[in-house]
Amino acid sequence: MIRTVHIAKYVLAEAGMVLRNAAVHVSDPGRISRLEPWQSPPPNLETKVVDWGSAIILPGLINAHSHLELTGLHRHGSRATSFTGWLSTVMQEKQQWTPEDYCESIRRGARLALASGTTLVGDISTSGFTWEVLKTEKLRKVVFEEAISLLPEKVNEAFSTLKSRLERAEPDGFLSSSVSPHAPYSVSPELYRAVADLARHRNVRLATHVAETKEELEFLKYGSGEFKDFLSGLGVLPDGWKPPGLAPVPYLEGFGLLDHPAILVHCNYLDEQSMSTILSRSCSVVYCPRSHAFFGHEPHPVRQLLDMGVNVALGTDSLASNDSLSILDEMRFLFRTRKDLRCDEIIRMATLNGAVALDFGNVLGRLRRGYWADMTVLRLPESVSGRNVVAQLLEGAGECLATIVQGEIVWTKAPGLQTTDE
């Protein structure tokens, strides 16, 4: 059987487990067959050896929440003075786009993700073009087709559009489709229930933005503030609409959205009851650190969530609220700004926790026998050594050298890579 052996100065098998001068053996179907200290294979086996040299091989980095279709809006919303002002800017810019603009933005986003070591992405699609573009990109992806409408009379139309997008998608080993009702301030209870039922029927994870801003909490609790003005100005707030008088998480729980494990994106403002509900419902939270900072939010409750046992993954959000689509950049940002987080926790949020959130927890997020060989290779300066290699990496040492998906090198900065056939 043909197999490939990837060797490097360091291999991070999973958070907290670093091996020196180690080898990852990949079988022909693209799964890891074993992980061990490097030694030359027996001469009677047909083996291709890829020597990455002074580098570290990690489990593939996972971006659990992105909007690749907004890649072309980099910095377009940077002058907005409020969240709804930012939303208005994004909406106005998108109104000028052609289908070709959307496709190019998605394609560029996918390639930026690959070039930064991302092997799996959970991507939100509002336009409906994402699946068609991403099916040719060698990036593992879950496309969450988005549904938006607060107006009861628009529920059937929004739901029919969502179903038609799902039905035309043809899942394969690298692409699957799921659903995403946008947010409590933009989706009616009727539409939320319909999409939640669809997710349960299809047995897929549902993703929704929730508790993203203080203004969202005010709108749901009291029906006032900038969201009321924003939605009224758009003509999408139903006549006679009454606020539920609840925080976002209890609001969603009240009509069954959390009966099936969901992905709750952002969760910037949570009370103790909401965090307990998230844990008891086995939901995952996706924290987008640099997008969180872009909007100037209060400190994220990530420490409390991790201490409770909630699965917290990392996302980049979009280039409309971030400067890159690199999960490595998110990790390094957290290392600098959240001294209450350990290195192993940051690594886990970027790998295994993302895999669990996107329902790949038994095949991705670690380098171990039987898992898919999705790996990120980072070049390290020769000076990097010792037990604190992960801390040095998070401090900024190293750059992405290659991205490997299911055993195939799908992006590399080393075109002259040395390989040998043993």
Secondary structure, DSSP 8 states (H G I E B T S, - for coil): --EEEEEEEEEEEETTEEEEEEEEEE-TTSBEEEEEE-----TTS-EEEEE--SEEEEE-EEEEEE-GGGGGGTTTTTT-SSHHHHHHHHHHHHTT--HHHHHHHHHHHHHHHHHTTEEEEEEEESSS-HHHHHTTSSSEEEEEEEE-B--GGGHHHHHHHHHHHHHH---BTTEEEEEEE--TTTB-HHHHHHHHHHHHHHT--EEEEES--HHHHHHHHHS-SHHHHHHHHHT-S-TT-----S-HHHHHHHTTTTSS-EEEEE--S--HHHHHHHHHTT-EEEE-HHHHHHTT----THHHHHHHT-EEEE--B-TTS-S---HHHHHHHHHHH-TTS-HHHHHHHHTHHHHHHTT-TTTSSS--TTSB--EEEEE--TT--STTHHHHHHHT--EEEEEEETTEEEEES-TT--EEE-
